[in-house]
């Protein structure tokens, strides 16, 4: 799996942004709602 980083957790909206830096690109992995079970989105990642 890519190395994930939490770049921003909004105080106004209950979301976290997970991203990965690869070469000269920033890849958005997930925009996750903080009220959901942590990591619920990880099963949706492919083998890319």
mmCIF file of the C-alpha atoms, coordinates in Angstrom:
data_MODEL
# 
_entry.id   MODEL 
# 
loop_
_atom_site.group_PDB 
_atom_site.id 
_atom_site.type_symbol 
_atom_site.label_atom_id 
_atom_site.label_alt_id 
_atom_site.label_comp_id 
_atom_site.label_asym_id 
_atom_site.label_entity_id 
_atom_site.label_seq_id 
_atom_site.pdbx_PDB_ins_code 
_atom_site.Cartn_x 
_atom_site.Cartn_y 
_atom_site.Cartn_z 
_atom_site.occupancy 
_atom_site.B_iso_or_equiv 
_atom_site.pdbx_formal_charge 
_atom_site.auth_seq_id 
_atom_site.auth_comp_id 
_atom_site.auth_asym_id 
_atom_site.auth_atom_id 
_atom_site.pdbx_PDB_model_num 
ATOM 1  C CA . UNK A 1 1  ? 0.000   0.000  0.000  1.00 0.00 ? 1  UNK A CA 1 
ATOM 2  C CA . UNK A 1 2  ? 1.122   3.556  -0.600 1.00 0.00 ? 2  UNK A CA 1 
ATOM 3  C CA . UNK A 1 3  ? 2.399   5.600  2.296  1.00 0.00 ? 3  UNK A CA 1 
ATOM 4  C CA . UNK A 1 4  ? -0.635  7.605  3.377  1.00 0.00 ? 4  UNK A CA 1 
ATOM 5  C CA . UNK A 1 5  ? -0.654  11.003 4.981  1.00 0.00 ? 5  UNK A CA 1 
ATOM 6  C CA . UNK A 1 6  ? -3.448  12.969 6.550  1.00 0.00 ? 6  UNK A CA 1 
ATOM 7  C CA . UNK A 1 7  ? -3.041  16.420 5.130  1.00 0.00 ? 7  UNK A CA 1 
ATOM 8  C CA . UNK A 1 8  ? -6.083  18.170 6.495  1.00 0.00 ? 8  UNK A CA 1 
ATOM 9  C CA . UNK A 1 9  ? -8.868  17.612 8.967  1.00 0.00 ? 9  UNK A CA 1 
ATOM 10 C CA . UNK A 1 10 ? -11.519 20.280 8.658  1.00 0.00 ? 10 UNK A CA 1 
ATOM 11 C CA . UNK A 1 11 ? -12.965 21.907 11.755 1.00 0.00 ? 11 UNK A CA 1 
ATOM 12 C CA . UNK A 1 12 ? -16.059 23.055 9.884  1.00 0.00 ? 12 UNK A CA 1 
ATOM 13 C CA . UNK A 1 13 ? -16.740 19.790 8.045  1.00 0.00 ? 13 UNK A CA 1 
ATOM 14 C CA . UNK A 1 14 ? -16.119 16.269 9.459  1.00 0.00 ? 14 UNK A CA 1 
ATOM 15 C CA . UNK A 1 15 ? -13.695 15.050 6.786  1.00 0.00 ? 15 UNK A CA 1 
ATOM 16 C CA . UNK A 1 16 ? -10.078 13.933 6.481  1.00 0.00 ? 16 UNK A CA 1 
ATOM 17 C CA . UNK A 1 17 ? -8.097  14.003 3.258  1.00 0.00 ? 17 UNK A CA 1 
ATOM 18 C CA . UNK A 1 18 ? -5.712  11.093 2.657  1.00 0.00 ? 18 UNK A CA 1 
ATOM 19 C CA . UNK A 1 19 ? -3.114  11.549 -0.054 1.00 0.00 ? 19 UNK A CA 1 
ATOM 20 C CA . UNK A 1 20 ? 0.117   10.107 -1.390 1.00 0.00 ? 20 UNK A CA 1 
ATOM 21 C CA . UNK A 1 21 ? 3.048   11.910 -3.021 1.00 0.00 ? 21 UNK A CA 1 
ATOM 22 C CA . UNK A 1 22 ? 4.505   9.994  -5.961 1.00 0.00 ? 22 UNK A CA 1 
ATOM 23 C CA . UNK A 1 23 ? 7.161   11.522 -8.203 1.00 0.00 ? 23 UNK A CA 1 
ATOM 24 C CA . UNK A 1 24 ? 5.876   15.018 -9.028 1.00 0.00 ? 24 UNK A CA 1 
ATOM 25 C CA . UNK A 1 25 ? 2.212   14.200 -8.388 1.00 0.00 ? 25 UNK A CA 1 
ATOM 26 C CA . UNK A 1 26 ? -0.128  14.257 -5.417 1.00 0.00 ? 26 UNK A CA 1 
ATOM 27 C CA . UNK A 1 27 ? -2.568  11.331 -5.546 1.00 0.00 ? 27 UNK A CA 1 
ATOM 28 C CA . UNK A 1 28 ? -5.872  11.740 -3.675 1.00 0.00 ? 28 UNK A CA 1 
ATOM 29 C CA . UNK A 1 29 ? -6.573  8.428  -1.932 1.00 0.00 ? 29 UNK A CA 1 
ATOM 30 C CA . UNK A 1 30 ? -9.718  9.194  0.055  1.00 0.00 ? 30 UNK A CA 1 
ATOM 31 C CA . UNK A 1 31 ? -11.936 11.947 1.337  1.00 0.00 ? 31 UNK A CA 1 
ATOM 32 C CA . UNK A 1 32 ? -13.175 10.198 4.468  1.00 0.00 ? 32 UNK A CA 1 
ATOM 33 C CA . UNK A 1 33 ? -15.982 11.168 6.840  1.00 0.00 ? 33 UNK A CA 1 
ATOM 34 C CA . UNK A 1 34 ? -14.696 11.157 10.429 1.00 0.00 ? 34 UNK A CA 1 
ATOM 35 C CA . UNK A 1 35 ? -17.938 9.719  11.866 1.00 0.00 ? 35 UNK A CA 1 
ATOM 36 C CA . UNK A 1 36 ? -17.425 6.486  9.905  1.00 0.00 ? 36 UNK A CA 1 
ATOM 37 C CA . UNK A 1 37 ? -15.380 3.516  11.108 1.00 0.00 ? 37 UNK A CA 1 
ATOM 38 C CA . UNK A 1 38 ? -11.669 4.359  10.695 1.00 0.00 ? 38 UNK A CA 1 
ATOM 39 C CA . UNK A 1 39 ? -10.204 2.854  7.542  1.00 0.00 ? 39 UNK A CA 1 
ATOM 40 C CA . UNK A 1 40 ? -13.580 1.894  6.031  1.00 0.00 ? 40 UNK A CA 1 
ATOM 41 C CA . UNK A 1 41 ? -12.366 3.102  2.635  1.00 0.00 ? 41 UNK A CA 1 
ATOM 42 C CA . UNK A 1 42 ? -9.192  0.942  2.531  1.00 0.00 ? 42 UNK A CA 1 
ATOM 43 C CA . UNK A 1 43 ? -11.052 -2.084 1.115  1.00 0.00 ? 43 UNK A CA 1 
ATOM 44 C CA . UNK A 1 44 ? -11.959 0.034  -1.905 1.00 0.00 ? 44 UNK A CA 1 
ATOM 45 C CA . UNK A 1 45 ? -8.329  0.511  -2.950 1.00 0.00 ? 45 UNK A CA 1 
ATOM 46 C CA . UNK A 1 46 ? -7.203  -1.535 -5.913 1.00 0.00 ? 46 UNK A CA 1 
ATOM 47 C CA . UNK A 1 47 ? -3.814  -3.102 -6.510 1.00 0.00 ? 47 UNK A CA 1 
ATOM 48 C CA . UNK A 1 48 ? -2.701  -0.122 -8.623 1.00 0.00 ? 48 UNK A CA 1 
# 
